[in-house]
């Protein structure tokens, strides 16, 4: 893993408030907050209900964008702009990985039929610092099937 990848992983791994943009059925952007976290392969995960607009948007057009890493102007050192493709899953392993007791306000448990996970697989991540507004760019290696 190179230095940029280490910095990106450090910025995205902890659960945090993220701004997620999807594309509506009529082609317009729609942004909302989600609580997400990243994995070692940079996949971002967040929990939602199968009945939400974001799930409908993703099923119609999986292209999404996430902005994260900034909590305040005084404390922010870096932030990320993540372009990726999202998928909705109800896979048992994913559900158990993401489950925590705070979710009981919304779901009866990890087996709740409405409970799902959104996986965002980035293909481009821009890493910005507050001292250099030119981003460092990471791009996924794409194979011939992409």
N, C-alpha and C positions, 0 to 999 in steps of 0.2 A: 504494500500500500504506500503510495507516495504522500508527500506532505499535504498537498491539496485535499486528497481523499481523507486523510486523518482530520484535517480541519473541518471538512464537511460533516464527517461522521460525528465529531464532537459537538457540532452545532445542531444536529438533527436528532440525535439518539434519545435524549431525555424527552418525556412527554411535555408538550407545550401547546399553547394556543397558536393556530395556524389559520391563515386566510386561504380558503379554497375557492378557486374559480372554476365553474363548469360552463357549458354552453347549453342554453335553453333550446327547446324544440324549434323555435323560430330564429336560431342562430345568434342570440344575444348573450353577452356574458352575465353570469350571476355569481356573486361572491358571498360567502358566509364563513363564519368561524367554525373550526372543528378543533378537537383536542387530538393531536396526533403524535406519533413517535416514529423514529427511523430505525432500521435494522442495519446490520453490517454490510448488506448488499445495497444499501441506500433506499430500499423499499420503504415507503411511508405507509403506516396503517392508522386507521381511525374507525371508531365504532359509530354506527347509525342504525336507523330503522329501515326496513325494506320499503316502507310506505312514504319515505321522504322524497321531496323534489330532487335532491341531489342524486339519489339512486336512479330516478327516472331520467335525469339528464345524462348520467354516466352510461346507462344502458343505451341511450339514443346516440351518444357521442362520447367515447371514452377519453378524449383529449381534455386534460385538466392542467391547472397551474396552481402552485402553492407558494405563498410568501410566508417566511417564518424566520425566527431567530432574534427578532427585535421586541423587547419588552418596554423600553422607554428610551427617549433620546439621551438621557443622562447616563444610563447604564449599558446601552447597546455598544458592543464592540464590532459585531458583524451581523449579517443577515443573509438569507438565501432566497433565490428565486428558482423554483423547481418546475420544469416542464416535464410532463409524463403522461402515461396512459393508465387509466384506472380500471379496476375490475371489482365487481361486487361478489363476495363469497359468503357462504354459510358453512364452510368447511369446519368440521368439529375441532381440528387442531388449531385453526386460526381463532375460532370463537373462544377456546380455552386460553390461548395465549393472551388475548386482549381483555379477558374478563377481569373486573375488579369490583369490590363491594359498592363503589360509588354508582355503579350502573343499576343497582336495584331500584333506584328512583324511576327508572325508565323501562326495565325489563325484569321478568320474573327469575331469570337465571340464564346461563350460557346456552340452554336449550330452548329459550323463548323463540317461537317461530318468526317473530318480527326482527330479532337481533341479527345483525350482519356486520361484516367487516369490509371496509373498502381498502384495497391495496393499490397504491400508486407506485408504478415502476418508472422511475425517472429515466429520461434519455438525455436531459441537459440540466445541469445545475450551475447557476452563477453564484459565486461566493463574493460578497461585498464586505469591505471593512469601512469603518467610519473615517478613516484617514486616506483611503484610495477609492474613489468612486468608479474606477475601472475594474470590472469584475475579473476574477480568476474563473475560468470556465472548465467544467468537467463534462465530458460527453460519453455516453455509454458506447461501447463497441457494438456495432450493429452487424448482424450476420446477413447473409444473402436472402434469408426468408423474410426479413423485416421490410 
